[in-house]
Amino acid sequence: MGMSLTIPGIVEMIWWTCPSFRFAGSPLEFDRLLINKLAFTLATIAIILVWWCRTKRMEKKASTDTASEATS
């Protein structure tokens, strides 16, 4: 369930922050969109990595708790 929501969220974030056209009169807006895209992409990757590490720690802790209960 989580990955089925995370992957479309990342794809939608990339699509919404991607400038489609660059006209001669709007280079500042184009540059701002590219900077926003970079910032949002980095923030998204950081959030995913933190979430992944936290999930792995919780799974490891749950497995060690289960193993210690089995030996008791």
N, CA and C atoms as an extended XYZ file, in Angstrom:
216
Properties=species:S:1:pos:R:3:atomname:S:1:resname:S:1:resid:I:1 pbc="F F F"
N         0.840       -1.199        0.000 N   MET     1
C         0.000        0.000        0.000 CA  MET     1
C         0.880        1.256        0.000 C   MET     1
N         1.936        1.262        0.801 N   GLY     2
C         2.783        2.449        0.905 CA  GLY     2
C         3.511        2.764       -0.387 C   GLY     2
N         4.102        1.748       -1.001 N   MET     3
C         4.847        1.976       -2.249 CA  MET     3
C         3.898        2.339       -3.387 C   MET     3
N         2.665        1.823       -3.348 N   SER     4
C         1.720        2.155       -4.413 CA  SER     4
C         1.320        3.626       -4.347 C   SER     4
N         1.502        4.270       -3.210 N   LEU     5
C         1.235        5.706       -3.095 CA  LEU     5
C         2.504        6.531       -3.263 C   LEU     5
N         3.646        5.973       -2.875 N   THR     6
C         4.901        6.708       -2.938 CA  THR     6
C         5.376        6.895       -4.380 C   THR     6
N         5.356        5.836       -5.165 N   ILE     7
C         5.860        5.917       -6.545 CA  ILE     7
C         5.047        6.904       -7.382 C   ILE     7
N         3.709        6.848       -7.390 N   PRO     8
C         2.976        7.868       -8.155 CA  PRO     8
C         3.201        9.284       -7.619 C   PRO     8
N         3.426        9.405       -6.319 N   GLY     9
C         3.703       10.730       -5.748 CA  GLY     9
C         5.003       11.306       -6.278 C   GLY     9
N         6.030       10.479       -6.368 N   ILE    10
C         7.312       10.939       -6.900 CA  ILE    10
C         7.179       11.307       -8.369 C   ILE    10
N         6.501       10.461       -9.129 N   VAL    11
C         6.324       10.735      -10.555 CA  VAL    11
C         5.535       12.020      -10.759 C   VAL    11
N         4.504       12.222       -9.982 N   GLU    12
C         3.707       13.451      -10.109 CA  GLU    12
C         4.512       14.678       -9.710 C   GLU    12
N         5.339       14.568       -8.675 N   MET    13
C         6.189       15.688       -8.269 CA  MET    13
C         7.147       16.063       -9.391 C   MET    13
N         7.750       15.067      -10.014 N   ILE    14
C         8.668       15.336      -11.124 CA  ILE    14
C         7.927       15.976      -12.290 C   ILE    14
N         6.736       15.484      -12.621 N   TRP    15
C         5.988       16.009      -13.762 CA  TRP    15
C         5.538       17.457      -13.516 C   TRP    15
N         5.052       17.771      -12.320 N   TRP    16
C         4.551       19.116      -12.044 CA  TRP    16
C         5.663       20.155      -11.976 C   TRP    16
N         6.860       19.752      -11.597 N   THR    17
C         7.944       20.723      -11.486 CA  THR    17
C         8.832       20.761      -12.719 C   THR    17
N         8.447       20.075      -13.773 N   CYS    18
C         9.251       20.039      -14.995 CA  CYS    18
C         8.762       21.111      -15.969 C   CYS    18
N         9.573       22.099      -16.277 N   PRO    19
C         9.164       23.102      -17.262 CA  PRO    19
C         9.161       22.495      -18.664 C   PRO    19
N         8.064       22.687      -19.372 N   SER    20
C         7.924       22.073      -20.688 CA  SER    20
C         8.591       22.889      -21.783 C   SER    20
N         8.466       24.186      -21.714 N   PHE    21
C         8.965       25.040      -22.786 CA  PHE    21
C         9.829       26.154      -22.213 C   PHE    21
N        10.754       26.620      -23.022 N   ARG    22
C        11.562       27.780      -22.647 CA  ARG    22
C        11.473       28.780      -23.789 C   ARG    22
N        10.750       29.839      -23.534 N   PHE    23
C        10.617       30.898      -24.526 CA  PHE    23
C        11.677       31.953      -24.275 C   PHE    23
N        11.938       32.777      -25.261 N   ALA    24
C        12.985       33.796      -25.152 CA  ALA    24
C        12.684       34.803      -24.049 C   ALA    24
N        11.429       35.034      -23.737 N   GLY    25
C        11.077       36.055      -22.763 CA  GLY    25
C        10.968       35.581      -21.328 C   GLY    25
N        11.214       34.316      -21.062 N   SER    26
C        11.006       33.848      -19.688 CA  SER    26
C        12.152       32.983      -19.148 C   SER    26
N        13.382       33.404      -19.293 N   PRO    27
C        14.481       32.576      -18.754 CA  PRO    27
C        14.526       32.553      -17.230 C   PRO    27
N        14.084       33.626      -16.574 N   LEU    28
C        14.100       33.643      -15.110 CA  LEU    28
C        13.120       32.623      -14.532 C   LEU    28
N        11.929       32.553      -15.125 N   GLU    29
C        10.940       31.585      -14.648 CA  GLU    29
C        11.416       30.162      -14.900 C   GLU    29
N        12.044       29.962      -16.053 N   PHE    30
C        12.566       28.640      -16.380 CA  PHE    30
C        13.643       28.223      -15.385 C   PHE    30
N        14.551       29.122      -15.076 N   ASP    31
C        15.603       28.817      -14.113 CA  ASP    31
C        15.026       28.559      -12.728 C   ASP    31
N        14.025       29.337      -12.340 N   ARG    32
C        13.385       29.132      -11.037 CA  ARG    32
C        12.707       27.762      -10.978 C   ARG    32
N        12.054       27.359      -12.056 N   LEU    33
C        11.416       26.047      -12.084 CA  LEU    33
C        12.449       24.928      -11.985 C   LEU    33
N        13.586       25.091      -12.657 N   LEU    34
C        14.624       24.065      -12.567 CA  LEU    34
C        15.203       23.975      -11.156 C   LEU    34
N        15.393       25.105      -10.515 N   ILE    35
C        15.899       25.100       -9.138 CA  ILE    35
C        14.869       24.464       -8.206 C   ILE    35
N        13.594       24.799       -8.402 N   ASN    36
C        12.536       24.186       -7.591 CA  ASN    36
C        12.494       22.681       -7.810 C   ASN    36
N        12.642       22.261       -9.064 N   LYS    37
C        12.618       20.836       -9.363 CA  LYS    37
C        13.769       20.133       -8.652 C   LYS    37
N        14.946       20.710       -8.696 N   LEU    38
C        16.095       20.120       -8.018 CA  LEU    38
C        15.861       20.050       -6.511 C   LEU    38
N        15.364       21.120       -5.931 N   ALA    39
C        15.126       21.147       -4.484 CA  ALA    39
C        14.064       20.123       -4.080 C   ALA    39
N        12.971       20.051       -4.826 N   PHE    40
C        11.913       19.095       -4.503 CA  PHE    40
C        12.383       17.655       -4.691 C   PHE    40
N        13.187       17.418       -5.713 N   THR    41
C        13.707       16.073       -5.936 CA  THR    41
C        14.633       15.656       -4.795 C   THR    41
N        15.535       16.539       -4.389 N   LEU    42
C        16.433       16.228       -3.282 CA  LEU    42
C        15.672       16.013       -1.982 C   LEU    42
N        14.668       16.843       -1.730 N   ALA    43
C        13.858       16.683       -0.517 CA  ALA    43
C        13.099       15.360       -0.540 C   ALA    43
N        12.566       14.992       -1.691 N   THR    44
C        11.827       13.743       -1.806 CA  THR    44
C        12.742       12.547       -1.588 C   THR    44
N        13.928       12.584       -2.179 N   ILE    45
C        14.876       11.488       -2.001 CA  ILE    45
C        15.295       11.380       -0.533 C   ILE    45
N        15.524       12.508        0.119 N   ALA    46
C        15.899       12.490        1.533 CA  ALA    46
C        14.782       11.906        2.388 C   ALA    46
N        13.552       12.294        2.120 N   ILE    47
C        12.413       11.769        2.880 CA  ILE    47
C        12.277       10.265        2.676 C   ILE    47
N        12.440        9.809        1.454 N   ILE    48
C        12.333        8.375        1.169 CA  ILE    48
C        13.440        7.602        1.874 C   ILE    48
N        14.667        8.118        1.854 N   LEU    49
C        15.770        7.429        2.513 CA  LEU    49
C        15.567        7.362        4.028 C   LEU    49
N        15.108        8.452        4.629 N   VAL    50
C        14.848        8.450        6.077 CA  VAL    50
C        13.733        7.470        6.404 C   VAL    50
N        12.691        7.474        5.614 N   TRP    51
C        11.564        6.567        5.827 CA  TRP    51
C        12.011        5.118        5.682 C   TRP    51
N        12.831        4.842        4.679 N   TRP    52
C        13.317        3.489        4.450 CA  TRP    52
C        14.191        3.017        5.609 C   TRP    52
N        15.120        3.863        6.062 N   CYS    53
C        15.991        3.499        7.185 CA  CYS    53
C        15.182        3.267        8.459 C   CYS    53
N        14.207        4.107        8.698 N   ARG    54
C        13.371        3.957        9.898 CA  ARG    54
C        12.568        2.660        9.842 C   ARG    54
N        12.039        2.332        8.672 N   THR    55
C        11.282        1.096        8.513 CA  THR    55
C        12.174       -0.112        8.732 C   THR    55
N        13.391       -0.068        8.192 N   LYS    56
C        14.328       -1.183        8.382 CA  LYS    56
C        14.677       -1.358        9.858 C   LYS    56
N        14.894       -0.240       10.567 N   ARG    57
C        15.195       -0.317       12.000 CA  ARG    57
C        14.031       -0.913       12.778 C   ARG    57
N        12.812       -0.492       12.438 N   MET    58
C        11.638       -1.019       13.140 CA  MET    58
C        11.477       -2.512       12.873 C   MET    58
N        11.739       -2.942       11.608 N   GLU    59
C        11.644       -4.367       11.295 CA  GLU    59
C        12.719       -5.152       12.037 C   GLU    59
N        13.937       -4.613       12.117 N   LYS    60
C        15.021       -5.281       12.815 CA  LYS    60
C        14.708       -5.395       14.308 C   LYS    60
N        14.173       -4.313       14.873 N   LYS    61
C        13.825       -4.322       16.292 CA  LYS    61
C        12.711       -5.330       16.558 C   LYS    61
N        11.723       -5.386       15.678 N   ALA    62
C        10.621       -6.331       15.852 CA  ALA    62
C        11.120       -7.766       15.753 C   ALA    62
N        12.062       -8.028       14.849 N   SER    63
C        12.577       -9.394       14.712 CA  SER    63
C        13.438       -9.784       15.918 C   SER    63
N        14.205       -8.841       16.487 N   THR    64
C        14.994       -9.164       17.672 CA  THR    64
C        14.099       -9.345       18.893 C   THR    64
N        13.022       -8.568       18.978 N   ASP    65
C        12.068       -8.743       20.083 CA  ASP    65
C        11.398      -10.093       19.999 C   ASP    65
N        11.037      -10.526       18.805 N   THR    66
C        10.402      -11.813       18.608 CA  THR    66
C        11.368      -12.939       18.951 C   THR    66
N        12.633      -12.781       18.549 N   ALA    67
C        13.632      -13.808       18.839 CA  ALA    67
C        13.909      -13.896       20.333 C   ALA    67
N        13.941      -12.763       21.027 N   SER    68
C        14.186      -12.806       22.479 CA  SER    68
C        12.999      -13.393       23.228 C   SER    68
N        11.789      -13.193       22.731 N   GLU    69
C        10.615      -13.791       23.361 CA  GLU    69
C        10.603      -15.305       23.143 C   GLU    69
N        11.096      -15.734       21.994 N   ALA    70
C        11.111      -17.169       21.697 CA  ALA    70
C        12.118      -17.910       22.572 C   ALA    70
N        13.222      -17.249       22.932 N   THR    71
C        14.227      -17.892       23.765 CA  THR    71
C        13.863      -17.831       25.243 C   THR    71
N        12.930      -16.984       25.621 N   SER    72
C        12.550      -16.846       27.043 CA  SER    72
C        11.660      -17.948       27.499 C   SER    72
